[in-house]
Amino acid sequence: MTQVADLPKIDLTTFFLSISSAAFMGLGVIPASDGESPKVDLLLAKQNIDLLELMFEKTKGNRSPEEDRLIEQLLFQTRMKFVETQRIAHHQ
């Protein structure tokens, strides 16, 4: 069991990474926290990508250059993987 003291401090970078992890979980890239094999849930992925986009807009002008690069990279990666996963799902 994870102890409160073991949890990382929440800052903007950690928050962005947490949201993107949930998106990648929905894209079937990483397994769920319960250890089950990865499952694709495009609705979960889209919801978290939308949340990243919302945070991108709402934090504009208040991010460090590193945070800017991180959220832009995460948005690019999650969007590209979403399109790829969606295309594969429609061809099955």
Gaussian input, Z-matrix of N, CA and C with variables (Angstrom, degrees):
# hf/3-21g

backbone

0 1
 N
 C     1     B1
 C     2     B2     1     A1
 N     3     B3     2     A2     1     D1
 C     4     B4     3     A3     2     D2
 C     5     B5     4     A4     3     D3
 N     6     B6     5     A5     4     D4
 C     7     B7     6     A6     5     D5
 C     8     B8     7     A7     6     D6
 N     9     B9     8     A8     7     D7
 C    10    B10     9     A9     8     D8
 C    11    B11    10    A10     9     D9
 N    12    B12    11    A11    10    D10
 C    13    B13    12    A12    11    D11
 C    14    B14    13    A13    12    D12
 N    15    B15    14    A14    13    D13
 C    16    B16    15    A15    14    D14
 C    17    B17    16    A16    15    D15
 N    18    B18    17    A17    16    D16
 C    19    B19    18    A18    17    D17
 C    20    B20    19    A19    18    D18
 N    21    B21    20    A20    19    D19
 C    22    B22    21    A21    20    D20
 C    23    B23    22    A22    21    D21
 N    24    B24    23    A23    22    D22
 C    25    B25    24    A24    23    D23
 C    26    B26    25    A25    24    D24
 N    27    B27    26    A26    25    D25
 C    28    B28    27    A27    26    D26
 C    29    B29    28    A28    27    D27
 N    30    B30    29    A29    28    D28
 C    31    B31    30    A30    29    D29
 C    32    B32    31    A31    30    D30
 N    33    B33    32    A32    31    D31
 C    34    B34    33    A33    32    D32
 C    35    B35    34    A34    33    D33
 N    36    B36    35    A35    34    D34
 C    37    B37    36    A36    35    D35
 C    38    B38    37    A37    36    D36
 N    39    B39    38    A38    37    D37
 C    40    B40    39    A39    38    D38
 C    41    B41    40    A40    39    D39
 N    42    B42    41    A41    40    D40
 C    43    B43    42    A42    41    D41
 C    44    B44    43    A43    42    D42
 N    45    B45    44    A44    43    D43
 C    46    B46    45    A45    44    D44
 C    47    B47    46    A46    45    D45
 N    48    B48    47    A47    46    D46
 C    49    B49    48    A48    47    D47
 C    50    B50    49    A49    48    D48
 N    51    B51    50    A50    49    D49
 C    52    B52    51    A51    50    D50
 C    53    B53    52    A52    51    D51
 N    54    B54    53    A53    52    D52
 C    55    B55    54    A54    53    D53
 C    56    B56    55    A55    54    D54
 N    57    B57    56    A56    55    D55
 C    58    B58    57    A57    56    D56
 C    59    B59    58    A58    57    D57
 N    60    B60    59    A59    58    D58
 C    61    B61    60    A60    59    D59
 C    62    B62    61    A61    60    D60
 N    63    B63    62    A62    61    D61
 C    64    B64    63    A63    62    D62
 C    65    B65    64    A64    63    D63
 N    66    B66    65    A65    64    D64
 C    67    B67    66    A66    65    D65
 C    68    B68    67    A67    66    D66
 N    69    B69    68    A68    67    D67
 C    70    B70    69    A69    68    D68
 C    71    B71    70    A70    69    D69
 N    72    B72    71    A71    70    D70
 C    73    B73    72    A72    71    D71
 C    74    B74    73    A73    72    D72
 N    75    B75    74    A74    73    D73
 C    76    B76    75    A75    74    D74
 C    77    B77    76    A76    75    D75
 N    78    B78    77    A77    76    D76
 C    79    B79    78    A78    77    D77
 C    80    B80    79    A79    78    D78
 N    81    B81    80    A80    79    D79
 C    82    B82    81    A81    80    D80
 C    83    B83    82    A82    81    D81
 N    84    B84    83    A83    82    D82
 C    85    B85    84    A84    83    D83
 C    86    B86    85    A85    84    D84
 N    87    B87    86    A86    85    D85
 C    88    B88    87    A87    86    D86
 C    89    B89    88    A88    87    D87
 N    90    B90    89    A89    88    D88
 C    91    B91    90    A90    89    D89
 C    92    B92    91    A91    90    D90
 N    93    B93    92    A92    91    D91
 C    94    B94    93    A93    92    D92
 C    95    B95    94    A94    93    D93
 N    96    B96    95    A95    94    D94
 C    97    B97    96    A96    95    D95
 C    98    B98    97    A97    96    D96
 N    99    B99    98    A98    97    D97
 C   100   B100    99    A99    98    D98
 C   101   B101   100   A100    99    D99
 N   102   B102   101   A101   100   D100
 C   103   B103   102   A102   101   D101
 C   104   B104   103   A103   102   D102
 N   105   B105   104   A104   103   D103
 C   106   B106   105   A105   104   D104
 C   107   B107   106   A106   105   D105
 N   108   B108   107   A107   106   D106
 C   109   B109   108   A108   107   D107
 C   110   B110   109   A109   108   D108
 N   111   B111   110   A110   109   D109
 C   112   B112   111   A111   110   D110
 C   113   B113   112   A112   111   D111
 N   114   B114   113   A113   112   D112
 C   115   B115   114   A114   113   D113
 C   116   B116   115   A115   114   D114
 N   117   B117   116   A116   115   D115
 C   118   B118   117   A117   116   D116
 C   119   B119   118   A118   117   D117
 N   120   B120   119   A119   118   D118
 C   121   B121   120   A120   119   D119
 C   122   B122   121   A121   120   D120
 N   123   B123   122   A122   121   D121
 C   124   B124   123   A123   122   D122
 C   125   B125   124   A124   123   D123
 N   126   B126   125   A125   124   D124
 C   127   B127   126   A126   125   D125
 C   128   B128   127   A127   126   D126
 N   129   B129   128   A128   127   D127
 C   130   B130   129   A129   128   D128
 C   131   B131   130   A130   129   D129
 N   132   B132   131   A131   130   D130
 C   133   B133   132   A132   131   D131
 C   134   B134   133   A133   132   D132
 N   135   B135   134   A134   133   D133
 C   136   B136   135   A135   134   D134
 C   137   B137   136   A136   135   D135
 N   138   B138   137   A137   136   D136
 C   139   B139   138   A138   137   D137
 C   140   B140   139   A139   138   D138
 N   141   B141   140   A140   139   D139
 C   142   B142   141   A141   140   D140
 C   143   B143   142   A142   141   D141
 N   144   B144   143   A143   142   D142
 C   145   B145   144   A144   143   D143
 C   146   B146   145   A145   144   D144
 N   147   B147   146   A146   145   D145
 C   148   B148   147   A147   146   D146
 C   149   B149   148   A148   147   D147
 N   150   B150   149   A149   148   D148
 C   151   B151   150   A150   149   D149
 C   152   B152   151   A151   150   D150
 N   153   B153   152   A152   151   D151
 C   154   B154   153   A153   152   D152
 C   155   B155   154   A154   153   D153
 N   156   B156   155   A155   154   D154
 C   157   B157   156   A156   155   D155
 C   158   B158   157   A157   156   D156
 N   159   B159   158   A158   157   D157
 C   160   B160   159   A159   158   D158
 C   161   B161   160   A160   159   D159
 N   162   B162   161   A161   160   D160
 C   163   B163   162   A162   161   D161
 C   164   B164   163   A163   162   D162
 N   165   B165   164   A164   163   D163
 C   166   B166   165   A165   164   D164
 C   167   B167   166   A166   165   D165
 N   168   B168   167   A167   166   D166
 C   169   B169   168   A168   167   D167
 C   170   B170   169   A169   168   D168
 N   171   B171   170   A170   169   D169
 C   172   B172   171   A171   170   D170
 C   173   B173   172   A172   171   D171
 N   174   B174   173   A173   172   D172
 C   175   B175   174   A174   173   D173
 C   176   B176   175   A175   174   D174
 N   177   B177   176   A176   175   D175
 C   178   B178   177   A177   176   D176
 C   179   B179   178   A178   177   D177
 N   180   B180   179   A179   178   D178
 C   181   B181   180   A180   179   D179
 C   182   B182   181   A181   180   D180
 N   183   B183   182   A182   181   D181
 C   184   B184   183   A183   182   D182
 C   185   B185   184   A184   183   D183
 N   186   B186   185   A185   184   D184
 C   187   B187   186   A186   185   D185
 C   188   B188   187   A187   186   D186
 N   189   B189   188   A188   187   D187
 C   190   B190   189   A189   188   D188
 C   191   B191   190   A190   189   D189
 N   192   B192   191   A191   190   D190
 C   193   B193   192   A192   191   D191
 C   194   B194   193   A193   192   D192
 N   195   B195   194   A194   193   D193
 C   196   B196   195   A195   194   D194
 C   197   B197   196   A196   195   D195
 N   198   B198   197   A197   196   D196
 C   199   B199   198   A198   197   D197
 C   200   B200   199   A199   198   D198
 N   201   B201   200   A200   199   D199
 C   202   B202   201   A201   200   D200
 C   203   B203   202   A202   201   D201
 N   204   B204   203   A203   202   D202
 C   205   B205   204   A204   203   D203
 C   206   B206   205   A205   204   D204
 N   207   B207   206   A206   205   D205
 C   208   B208   207   A207   206   D206
 C   209   B209   208   A208   207   D207
 N   210   B210   209   A209   208   D208
 C   211   B211   210   A210   209   D209
 C   212   B212   211   A211   210   D210
 N   213   B213   212   A212   211   D211
 C   214   B214   213   A213   212   D212
 C   215   B215   214   A214   213   D213
 N   216   B216   215   A215   214   D214
 C   217   B217   216   A216   215   D215
 C   218   B218   217   A217   216   D216
 N   219   B219   218   A218   217   D217
 C   220   B220   219   A219   218   D218
 C   221   B221   220   A220   219   D219
 N   222   B222   221   A221   220   D220
 C   223   B223   222   A222   221   D221
 C   224   B224   223   A223   222   D222
 N   225   B225   224   A224   223   D223
 C   226   B226   225   A225   224   D224
 C   227   B227   226   A226   225   D225
 N   228   B228   227   A227   226   D226
 C   229   B229   228   A228   227   D227
 C   230   B230   229   A229   228   D228
 N   231   B231   230   A230   229   D229
 C   232   B232   231   A231   230   D230
 C   233   B233   232   A232   231   D231
 N   234   B234   233   A233   232   D232
 C   235   B235   234   A234   233   D233
 C   236   B236   235   A235   234   D234
 N   237   B237   236   A236   235   D235
 C   238   B238   237   A237   236   D236
 C   239   B239   238   A238   237   D237
 N   240   B240   239   A239   238   D238
 C   241   B241   240   A240   239   D239
 C   242   B242   241   A241   240   D240
 N   243   B243   242   A242   241   D241
 C   244   B244   243   A243   242   D242
 C   245   B245   244   A244   243   D243
 N   246   B246   245   A245   244   D244
 C   247   B247   246   A246   245   D245
 C   248   B248   247   A247   246   D246
 N   249   B249   248   A248   247   D247
 C   250   B250   249   A249   248   D248
 C   251   B251   250   A250   249   D249
 N   252   B252   251   A251   250   D250
 C   253   B253   252   A252   251   D251
 C   254   B254   253   A253   252   D252
 N   255   B255   254   A254   253   D253
 C   256   B256   255   A255   254   D254
 C   257   B257   256   A256   255   D255
 N   258   B258   257   A257   256   D256
 C   259   B259   258   A258   257   D257
 C   260   B260   259   A259   258   D258
 N   261   B261   260   A260   259   D259
 C   262   B262   261   A261   260   D260
 C   263   B263   262   A262   261   D261
 N   264   B264   263   A263   262   D262
 C   265   B265   264   A264   263   D263
 C   266   B266   265   A265   264   D264
 N   267   B267   266   A266   265   D265
 C   268   B268   267   A267   266   D266
 C   269   B269   268   A268   267   D267
 N   270   B270   269   A269   268   D268
 C   271   B271   270   A270   269   D269
 C   272   B272   271   A271   270   D270
 N   273   B273   272   A272   271   D271
 C   274   B274   273   A273   272   D272
 C   275   B275   274   A274   273   D273

   B1=1.4467
   B2=1.5270
   B3=1.3158
   B4=1.4564
   B5=1.5174
   B6=1.3125
   B7=1.4533
   B8=1.5272
   B9=1.3073
   B10=1.4584
   B11=1.5274
   B12=1.3200
   B13=1.4620
   B14=1.5326
   B15=1.3409
   B16=1.4622
   B17=1.5281
   B18=1.3118
   B19=1.4572
   B20=1.5232
   B21=1.3593
   B22=1.4695
   B23=1.5275
   B24=1.3207
   B25=1.4611
   B26=1.5252
   B27=1.3027
   B28=1.4575
   B29=1.5207
   B30=1.3070
   B31=1.4544
   B32=1.5240
   B33=1.3123
   B34=1.4555
   B35=1.5241
   B36=1.3201
   B37=1.4609
   B38=1.5237
   B39=1.3246
   B40=1.4624
   B41=1.5249
   B42=1.3243
   B43=1.4614
   B44=1.5222
   B45=1.3303
   B46=1.4732
   B47=1.5256
   B48=1.3239
   B49=1.4620
   B50=1.5259
   B51=1.3154
   B52=1.4642
   B53=1.5329
   B54=1.3125
   B55=1.4655
   B56=1.5288
   B57=1.3251
   B58=1.4644
   B59=1.5266
   B60=1.3238
   B61=1.4695
   B62=1.5228
   B63=1.3232
   B64=1.4615
   B65=1.5262
   B66=1.3266
   B67=1.4679
   B68=1.5261
   B69=1.3350
   B70=1.4624
   B71=1.5249
   B72=1.3283
   B73=1.4569
   B74=1.5334
   B75=1.3301
   B76=1.4564
   B77=1.5194
   B78=1.3159
   B79=1.4686
   B80=1.5293
   B81=1.3318
   B82=1.4602
   B83=1.5095
   B84=1.3250
   B85=1.4619
   B86=1.5279
   B87=1.3271
   B88=1.4625
   B89=1.5280
   B90=1.3328
   B91=1.4688
   B92=1.5186
   B93=1.3055
   B94=1.4597
   B95=1.5235
   B96=1.2994
   B97=1.4614
   B98=1.5233
   B99=1.3251
   B100=1.4651
   B101=1.5305
   B102=1.3375
   B103=1.4605
   B104=1.5196
   B105=1.3236
   B106=1.4600
   B107=1.5218
   B108=1.3278
   B109=1.4587
   B110=1.5291
   B111=1.3362
   B112=1.4674
   B113=1.5304
   B114=1.3228
   B115=1.4649
   B116=1.5204
   B117=1.3162
   B118=1.4597
   B119=1.5265
   B120=1.3144
   B121=1.4605
   B122=1.5281
   B123=1.3402
   B124=1.4671
   B125=1.5271
   B126=1.3256
   B127=1.4567
   B128=1.5315
   B129=1.3373
   B130=1.4644
   B131=1.5224
   B132=1.3322
   B133=1.4673
   B134=1.5218
   B135=1.3274
   B136=1.4729
   B137=1.5240
   B138=1.3192
   B139=1.4614
   B140=1.5355
   B141=1.3191
   B142=1.4622
   B143=1.5185
   B144=1.3247
   B145=1.4637
   B146=1.5315
   B147=1.3266
   B148=1.4660
   B149=1.5302
   B150=1.3395
   B151=1.4621
   B152=1.5331
   B153=1.3276
   B154=1.4686
   B155=1.5282
   B156=1.3386
   B157=1.4702
   B158=1.5235
   B159=1.3268
   B160=1.4588
   B161=1.5283
   B162=1.3185
   B163=1.4675
   B164=1.5277
   B165=1.3289
   B166=1.4649
   B167=1.5303
   B168=1.3203
   B169=1.4706
   B170=1.5294
   B171=1.3078
   B172=1.4663
   B173=1.5286
   B174=1.3277
   B175=1.4673
   B176=1.5298
   B177=1.3422
   B178=1.4671
   B179=1.5320
   B180=1.3253
   B181=1.4609
   B182=1.5171
   B183=1.3147
   B184=1.4667
   B185=1.5214
   B186=1.3310
   B187=1.4680
   B188=1.5234
   B189=1.3129
   B190=1.4685
   B191=1.5269
   B192=1.3269
   B193=1.4713
   B194=1.5341
   B195=1.3413
   B196=1.4670
   B197=1.5288
   B198=1.3179
   B199=1.4731
   B200=1.5269
   B201=1.3374
   B202=1.4684
   B203=1.5236
   B204=1.3348
   B205=1.4688
   B206=1.5237
   B207=1.3243
   B208=1.4617
   B209=1.5221
   B210=1.3254
   B211=1.4639
   B212=1.5269
   B213=1.3302
   B214=1.4669
   B215=1.5273
   B216=1.3189
   B217=1.4655
   B218=1.5301
   B219=1.3282
   B220=1.4604
   B221=1.5261
   B222=1.3241
   B223=1.4627
   B224=1.5265
   B225=1.3208
   B226=1.4642
   B227=1.5289
   B228=1.3323
   B229=1.4645
   B230=1.5240
   B231=1.3133
   B232=1.4676
   B233=1.5223
   B234=1.3222
   B235=1.4782
   B236=1.5250
   B237=1.3394
   B238=1.4631
   B239=1.5243
   B240=1.3134
   B241=1.4649
   B242=1.5258
   B243=1.3276
   B244=1.4618
   B245=1.5286
   B246=1.3272
   B247=1.4681
   B248=1.5304
   B249=1.3218
   B250=1.4639
   B251=1.5334
   B252=1.3202
   B253=1.4586
   B254=1.5213
   B255=1.3151
   B256=1.4669
   B257=1.5303
   B258=1.3191
   B259=1.4740
   B260=1.5340
   B261=1.3173
   B262=1.4710
   B263=1.5310
   B264=1.3261
   B265=1.4648
   B266=1.5263
   B267=1.3154
   B268=1.4646
   B269=1.5303
   B270=1.3300
   B271=1.4627
   B272=1.5274
   B273=1.3180
   B274=1.4667
   B275=1.4982
   A1=109.13
   A2=116.82
   A3=122.08
   A4=109.90
   A5=115.51
   A6=121.66
   A7=108.94
   A8=116.79
   A9=121.72
   A10=110.44
   A11=117.89
   A12=121.69
   A13=111.37
   A14=118.00
   A15=122.31
   A16=112.82
   A17=116.74
   A18=120.13
   A19=110.48
   A20=116.60
   A21=118.48
   A22=110.57
   A23=114.93
   A24=121.02
   A25=107.93
   A26=116.72
   A27=120.33
   A28=108.54
   A29=114.82
   A30=121.95
   A31=105.95
   A32=117.51
   A33=120.22
   A34=111.91
   A35=117.47
   A36=121.37
   A37=110.56
   A38=116.94
   A39=121.10
   A40=110.82
   A41=116.76
   A42=121.53
   A43=110.77
   A44=117.68
   A45=121.36
   A46=110.72
   A47=116.88
   A48=120.83
   A49=111.53
   A50=116.88
   A51=121.03
   A52=111.14
   A53=116.14
   A54=120.35
   A55=110.23
   A56=116.58
   A57=119.07
   A58=110.85
   A59=118.03
   A60=120.73
   A61=110.45
   A62=116.74
   A63=120.33
   A64=110.30
   A65=117.28
   A66=120.57
   A67=110.21
   A68=116.88
   A69=120.41
   A70=111.52
   A71=117.45
   A72=120.68
   A73=108.95
   A74=116.62
   A75=121.01
   A76=112.79
   A77=116.51
   A78=120.91
   A79=111.98
   A80=116.22
   A81=120.42
   A82=114.01
   A83=117.12
   A84=121.50
   A85=110.60
   A86=116.43
   A87=120.35
   A88=108.83
   A89=116.85
   A90=119.64
   A91=111.81
   A92=114.78
   A93=120.46
   A94=109.14
   A95=116.89
   A96=121.06
   A97=112.77
   A98=117.21
   A99=119.81
   A100=112.19
   A101=116.82
   A102=121.04
   A103=114.73
   A104=117.46
   A105=119.52
   A106=109.76
   A107=116.00
   A108=119.16
   A109=109.79
   A110=116.06
   A111=120.25
   A112=112.33
   A113=114.97
   A114=122.15
   A115=108.13
   A116=115.52
   A117=120.41
   A118=109.08
   A119=115.51
   A120=123.69
   A121=105.88
   A122=115.19
   A123=119.80
   A124=112.52
   A125=117.52
   A126=119.99
   A127=110.63
   A128=116.67
   A129=120.76
   A130=110.82
   A131=116.06
   A132=120.30
   A133=110.55
   A134=117.45
   A135=121.70
   A136=110.84
   A137=116.51
   A138=120.08
   A139=110.65
   A140=117.25
   A141=120.27
   A142=112.45
   A143=118.00
   A144=120.58
   A145=109.30
   A146=116.59
   A147=120.58
   A148=110.88
   A149=117.05
   A150=121.08
   A151=110.44
   A152=116.82
   A153=119.97
   A154=110.66
   A155=116.27
   A156=120.39
   A157=110.84
   A158=117.21
   A159=121.72
   A160=110.36
   A161=116.09
   A162=120.30
   A163=111.14
   A164=116.58
   A165=120.85
   A166=109.90
   A167=116.08
   A168=120.43
   A169=112.07
   A170=116.98
   A171=120.97
   A172=113.81
   A173=117.36
   A174=119.40
   A175=112.35
   A176=115.76
   A177=119.98
   A178=110.04
   A179=115.91
   A180=121.24
   A181=113.22
   A182=117.13
   A183=121.36
   A184=112.46
   A185=117.20
   A186=121.52
   A187=110.08
   A188=114.91
   A189=120.35
   A190=107.83
   A191=118.44
   A192=120.13
   A193=112.18
   A194=117.11
   A195=120.70
   A196=110.61
   A197=116.80
   A198=121.14
   A199=110.33
   A200=117.00
   A201=121.08
   A202=110.51
   A203=115.76
   A204=119.80
   A205=111.19
   A206=116.10
   A207=120.25
   A208=111.29
   A209=118.23
   A210=119.28
   A211=110.69
   A212=117.77
   A213=119.60
   A214=110.45
   A215=116.92
   A216=121.08
   A217=110.93
   A218=117.00
   A219=120.38
   A220=111.62
   A221=116.92
   A222=119.85
   A223=110.89
   A224=116.79
   A225=120.42
   A226=110.51
   A227=116.41
   A228=120.71
   A229=112.45
   A230=117.17
   A231=119.47
   A232=111.30
   A233=117.25
   A234=119.65
   A235=111.36
   A236=116.66
   A237=120.00
   A238=110.72
   A239=117.31
   A240=120.92
   A241=110.30
   A242=117.91
   A243=121.63
   A244=109.87
   A245=116.96
   A246=121.15
   A247=109.97
   A248=116.25
   A249=120.89
   A250=111.19
   A251=117.41
   A252=121.90
   A253=111.17
   A254=116.60
   A255=121.56
   A256=110.04
   A257=116.96
   A258=121.50
   A259=110.23
   A260=116.87
   A261=121.09
   A262=109.89
   A263=117.36
   A264=121.43
   A265=111.51
   A266=117.79
   A267=121.21
   A268=112.04
   A269=117.69
   A270=121.19
   A271=112.36
   A272=116.74
   A273=118.88
   A274=111.36
   D1=136.59
   D2=179.54
   D3=-76.18
   D4=132.85
   D5=177.16
   D6=-91.82
   D7=150.97
   D8=179.05
   D9=-55.39
   D10=-39.44
   D11=-178.93
   D12=-66.05
   D13=-22.36
   D14=-179.23
   D15=-81.37
   D16=-16.27
   D17=-177.13
   D18=-75.13
   D19=140.61
   D20=178.99
   D21=-70.14
   D22=153.72
   D23=175.90
   D24=-62.63
   D25=137.23
   D26=179.65
   D27=-86.56
   D28=119.92
   D29=171.61
   D30=-133.43
   D31=-176.99
   D32=-175.73
   D33=-62.69
   D34=-40.19
   D35=178.81
   D36=-61.62
   D37=-47.85
   D38=179.33
   D39=-61.70
   D40=-39.79
   D41=179.07
   D42=-63.45
   D43=-47.07
   D44=177.72
   D45=-59.57
   D46=-43.88
   D47=-179.37
   D48=-66.02
   D49=-35.74
   D50=177.76
   D51=-64.86
   D52=-44.70
   D53=179.01
   D54=-63.68
   D55=-44.51
   D56=-179.01
   D57=-66.74
   D58=-34.11
   D59=176.48
   D60=-61.92
   D61=-41.66
   D62=177.46
   D63=-64.13
   D64=-38.73
   D65=177.35
   D66=-63.76
   D67=-46.17
   D68=179.28
   D69=-65.20
   D70=-30.94
   D71=175.45
   D72=-64.32
   D73=-44.21
   D74=177.77
   D75=-65.43
   D76=-25.36
   D77=178.69
   D78=-86.02
   D79=0.17
   D80=178.09
   D81=77.27
   D82=15.77
   D83=-178.41
   D84=-81.90
   D85=-38.89
   D86=179.33
   D87=-123.84
   D88=148.80
   D89=-179.14
   D90=-71.40
   D91=159.54
   D92=175.06
   D93=-65.40
   D94=162.17
   D95=-177.34
   D96=-65.55
   D97=-17.55
   D98=179.86
   D99=-82.08
   D100=2.25
   D101=176.17
   D102=86.49
   D103=-2.22
   D104=177.57
   D105=-67.45
   D106=157.70
   D107=179.43
   D108=-64.33
   D109=152.51
   D110=-176.78
   D111=-58.85
   D112=140.79
   D113=176.74
   D114=-129.55
   D115=143.76
   D116=178.43
   D117=-84.56
   D118=129.46
   D119=174.99
   D120=-138.36
   D121=88.69
   D122=-174.99
   D123=-62.19
   D124=-30.80
   D125=178.55
   D126=-65.87
   D127=-44.60
   D128=176.28
   D129=-61.39
   D130=-44.23
   D131=179.78
   D132=-61.43
   D133=-47.28
   D134=-178.40
   D135=-62.62
   D136=-41.06
   D137=-179.88
   D138=-61.53
   D139=-40.91
   D140=-179.70
   D141=-75.29
   D142=-32.95
   D143=173.64
   D144=-65.32
   D145=-42.20
   D146=176.19
   D147=-60.65
   D148=-38.30
   D149=178.33
   D150=-66.12
   D151=-40.84
   D152=175.72
   D153=-61.17
   D154=-42.44
   D155=178.33
   D156=-62.68
   D157=-40.77
   D158=177.92
   D159=-61.94
   D160=-45.24
   D161=179.11
   D162=-65.98
   D163=-35.28
   D164=176.25
   D165=-58.56
   D166=-46.21
   D167=-178.78
   D168=-71.61
   D169=-44.57
   D170=-173.69
   D171=-74.27
   D172=-20.71
   D173=-179.57
   D174=-103.24
   D175=3.08
   D176=-179.66
   D177=-55.33
   D178=133.08
   D179=-179.96
   D180=86.36
   D181=-8.85
   D182=-179.57
   D183=-118.30
   D184=10.71
   D185=-178.96
   D186=-104.37
   D187=151.68
   D188=172.33
   D189=-76.10
   D190=164.19
   D191=176.56
   D192=-56.56
   D193=-37.10
   D194=178.73
   D195=-65.77
   D196=-41.57
   D197=178.53
   D198=-65.94
   D199=-38.26
   D200=175.76
   D201=-58.07
   D202=-50.50
   D203=-178.83
   D204=-62.15
   D205=-41.96
   D206=-178.09
   D207=-62.32
   D208=-51.94
   D209=-175.84
   D210=-67.14
   D211=-35.75
   D212=176.88
   D213=-64.17
   D214=-42.22
   D215=178.65
   D216=-65.60
   D217=-44.15
   D218=179.70
   D219=-63.58
   D220=-40.85
   D221=177.33
   D222=-62.89
   D223=-44.45
   D224=179.20
   D225=-60.45
   D226=-50.03
   D227=-176.85
   D228=-63.53
   D229=-45.43
   D230=-178.17
   D231=-68.75
   D232=-39.33
   D233=178.29
   D234=-64.10
   D235=-44.54
   D236=-179.34
   D237=-64.23
   D238=-43.65
   D239=179.33
   D240=-66.11
   D241=-35.63
   D242=177.79
   D243=-61.84
   D244=-48.48
   D245=-179.60
   D246=-60.39
   D247=-44.89
   D248=179.84
   D249=-62.79
   D250=-46.15
   D251=-178.92
   D252=-66.56
   D253=-39.61
   D254=178.36
   D255=-63.46
   D256=-42.98
   D257=179.75
   D258=-62.85
   D259=-43.66
   D260=179.04
   D261=-63.76
   D262=-43.04
   D263=-179.06
   D264=-62.88
   D265=-36.43
   D266=-178.65
   D267=-75.88
   D268=-19.21
   D269=-179.33
   D270=-95.80
   D271=3.21
   D272=179.69
   D273=-96.16

